[in-house]
């Protein structure tokens, strides 16, 4: 949205409350914390607008407010407890889409037990990899690859240049994939160990 235009606050809330909540959840790892922060973010956004804030990109404006609230919370309380040779722009986005396609938010009922297990493992791997990233890399990755912000909008959120955003994303994607791949290898090793133990138990019983 360009400066000088007047946003419809109800429409802004309806359009962005879900994405902003999702972003905050990926930062905090906790839905209750994300819910508290998203309400505060929209309250502050409403106050800023009523005080005459000039908004160029609504999405960047809201995410910047949400990010600042998260950083303030971390300063007060501390952080919440929570291999590929080539990468392209779709790699991380596809991981997020896979997690969404398999069930969305935690607690969403799904059909088969194996689908539920796959969803939980994928979501857990994404969460672990995200939380291992520095906050600035995590924000860039979530807002670009999960929420679809443009480079320009992301530069506004982080108050930096488009070139710096692209460099930050390159580092974040490489680090994310490295950690995510390592988590998957660890889980596969755990499964193989459990299978071997089960086979040993069957041999003893026979």
N, C-alpha and C positions, 0 to 999 in steps of 0.2 A: 504494500500500500504506500503510495507516495505521500510526502509531506503536504499538508494543506487540506487533505481529505479528512472527513470525519467518520471514524469507524463506528459501526453498529455494535455496541458492547455485548449485547445478547448473542449476536452472530459470532463475534470474536470468541466468546466463551464456549459456545457450542462447537466451533471449529477446532479450537486449540486445547481445550481442557484435557482431552485424552492424550494427545501427543506430549504435552508438557508433563502430565502425570507419569507417562511412560519414561520420559527422559529422567525425571527425578527418581523413579524407581531404580533405573539402571545405575544412577549415582549412589543411592543410599542402600540398595538391596533390601528394602523394607517397604511394603505397601502402605503401612500406617504412617510412616515418616513421609513418604511421597504424597499421601493425601493431605497431611498437615501443611506441607510446603506448597502444594499446588493451590490450596485455598488462600494462603498468605500471598502467593505470587499474583493471583488475580485481584486480590484486594488492593495490593500496592499498585498494580497496573491501572486499576480503576481510579485510584487517588491521583496518580500521575497524570492520567488523561484529563480528569476534571480540573487539575491545576494548570492545564494548558500545554502538556507535553506534546511535542511535534514528533509524529511517528512516521518513519519512512517505510520500514518493513515490520509489520506487526509481529511476524514470527520471531525475527531476531530480537525485537524489543522484549517479548515475553520470555524467551529462553534466557536472555541476559538477566532479567529480573530473577528468574528461577535459579539460575546458576549462582548469582550473588547471594541469594538466601541460603543456598546449600553451603557455600563457602563460609558464610557467617556462622551457620550451625556447626560446621566442623571446627571452627576456631573456638567456639564456646564449649563444645562437648567432645571433640575428637571425632575421627571417622567412624562411620557405622560399621559394625561387624558384618561383616559380610565377605610336520615340516614340509613346507611347500617351497620349491625353487623359484616359482614365478607367481606374481600376484596381479590381478587386474581389479578394476573398480567394483566388480560384481561380487568378489569373493566373500567379504564380510557381510554385505547386504544379503547374500543368499543364506548365510547362517541365521541371521535374524528372521528372514522369511520362513525358513524351515521350522524354527521354534514357534513362530506364530501359526503356521499351517497345522502343526501337530497339537494345538490346544490352546494357544494364547496365554492368558494370565493364569498364574497358579490357582488351582482349585477348580478350573474348568473341567467338567466331566467329559471323559472320552470313552471310546468303546472298548477296545481289546486291551488286555494287560500289557502285551508287548509294545503297543503304541504308547501307552502311558509311561512305560519304562523308558522308551526312546525319547519321549518328550522331556521327561525329567532329567535324563542324562544330558541331552542337548542344552536345555535351559541352565543346568548347573554348570556345564562347561563354559557357556557364554558368560554367565555371571562371574565365575572364577577368573576368566581371562580379562573381563572388563575391570574388575576390582583390583587386578594386579597392575593396571596401567596408571600412570600419573593422571591426576584429575583433568588436566588440560587435554591430554591425548584422549582420554575417555570421553570427554565432552565432544571433541571434534568427531570422533568415530561414531558416537550415537547420533549426533545431529545430522551428519552427512549421510551415513550408510543405513541408519535405521529410520530417521525421520525425514530425510530427503532435502535438507536445506541446501541452497546454492552456496558456492564458495564465497560470494559476496555477503550473503546473509550470515554465514558462519564467521567471516572476518569481523562483521559488526558485533556479533555475540562476544567474541574473544578480544575485540578491540585491537586488531592487528591487520596486516596486509593479506591480500589474496595469495600472494606468493608464499608467505609464511604459513598460511593455512594448508596449502598443498604439501609443503615440506613436513608439517606436523602430522598430516594424515598419512603420508607415506611411512613415517616412523611408527605411528600408532597401528596401522594395518599389519606391518611386519611383526611387531611385538605381539599383537593380539593373536595372529595366526600361530606364532611360535608357541605361545602359552596354551592356546586352545588345542593344538596338535599334541603337546606334551601331556595335557590332561587326558586326551583320548587314548594315548598309548598306555598311561597308567591304569585307566579303567579296563582296557583290554587285558592287561597283565593280571589284574585282580580277578577277572572272570576266568582266565585260564587256570589260575591257581585254585579257584573254587571248584572248577570242573575236575581238576586233577585230584583234589581232596575227595570229591564225591566218588570218583572212580575207585580210589584206594579203599574207601569205606565199603563199596559194593563188593570188591574182591575179598575183603576180610569176612564179609557176611556169607559169601558163597562157599 
